[in-house]
């Protein structure tokens, strides 16, 4: 995905992903079903080493390396 250092992954994610606007495809493992969510938080380091984000409609955090940017919704004027 984005670099190999967790802090770099978080920084890169937060530059690209707008909270509540960018649609994210989450698949916890390769054989898992794809589901789409909106982010509810910026990415952050959990316990100082795991790059995670919270998704609307999903309890808990998910590893950002299991997420893929699907599309960005257009801003409403």
C-alpha positions as CSV (number, residue, x, y, z in Angstrom):
1,X,0.0,0.0,0.0
2,X,1.5,3.3,1.1
3,X,5.1,2.9,2.3
4,X,6.1,0.5,5.0
5,X,6.4,2.6,8.1
6,X,3.1,3.1,10.1
7,X,3.6,6.8,10.7
8,X,4.2,7.4,7.0
9,X,1.2,5.3,6.1
10,X,-1.0,7.4,8.4
11,X,0.4,10.7,7.1
12,X,-0.1,9.7,3.5
13,X,-3.6,8.4,4.1
14,X,-4.7,11.6,5.8
15,X,-3.4,13.7,2.9
16,X,-5.4,11.7,0.4
17,X,-8.6,10.8,2.3
18,X,-11.2,13.3,3.4
19,X,-13.2,12.2,6.5
20,X,-16.8,11.5,5.7
21,X,-16.4,12.2,2.0
22,X,-14.1,9.6,0.5
23,X,-15.7,6.2,0.0
24,X,-13.5,3.3,1.2
25,X,-13.7,-0.3,0.2
26,X,-12.8,-2.5,3.2
27,X,-11.9,-6.2,2.8
28,X,-10.4,-7.8,6.0
29,X,-8.8,-10.7,4.1
30,X,-8.4,-11.6,0.4
31,X,-11.4,-14.0,0.3
32,X,-13.6,-11.7,2.3
33,X,-16.6,-9.8,0.8
34,X,-15.9,-6.2,-0.2
35,X,-17.9,-3.6,1.6
36,X,-17.9,0.2,1.1
37,X,-17.9,2.7,4.0
38,X,-17.2,6.4,4.7
39,X,-14.5,7.2,7.1
40,X,-15.6,8.7,10.5
41,X,-12.1,9.7,11.7
42,X,-8.7,10.5,10.2
43,X,-6.2,7.6,10.3
44,X,-4.1,7.3,13.4
45,X,-1.6,5.0,15.1
46,X,-3.3,2.6,17.6
47,X,-1.0,1.8,20.4
48,X,1.8,3.6,18.6
49,X,2.3,1.1,15.9
50,X,-0.9,0.0,14.0
51,X,-2.2,2.4,11.3
52,X,-6.0,2.4,11.7
53,X,-9.1,4.3,10.8
54,X,-12.7,4.2,12.0
55,X,-15.5,3.7,9.4
56,X,-19.1,4.8,9.6
57,X,-21.4,1.8,10.4
58,X,-18.5,-0.4,11.5
59,X,-17.7,-1.0,15.2
60,X,-14.0,-0.6,16.2
61,X,-11.0,0.3,14.0
62,X,-9.7,-1.3,10.8
63,X,-6.2,-1.5,9.6
64,X,-5.7,1.0,6.7
65,X,-3.7,-1.6,4.8
66,X,-7.0,-3.6,4.4
67,X,-8.7,-0.5,2.9
68,X,-8.8,0.8,-0.7
69,X,-10.0,4.2,-1.9
70,X,-13.2,3.6,-3.9
71,X,-14.2,7.1,-4.9
72,X,-14.6,10.6,-3.6
73,X,-18.1,12.1,-3.4
74,X,-18.4,15.5,-5.1
75,X,-18.7,18.4,-2.7
76,X,-22.1,20.0,-2.3
77,X,-22.1,23.7,-3.0
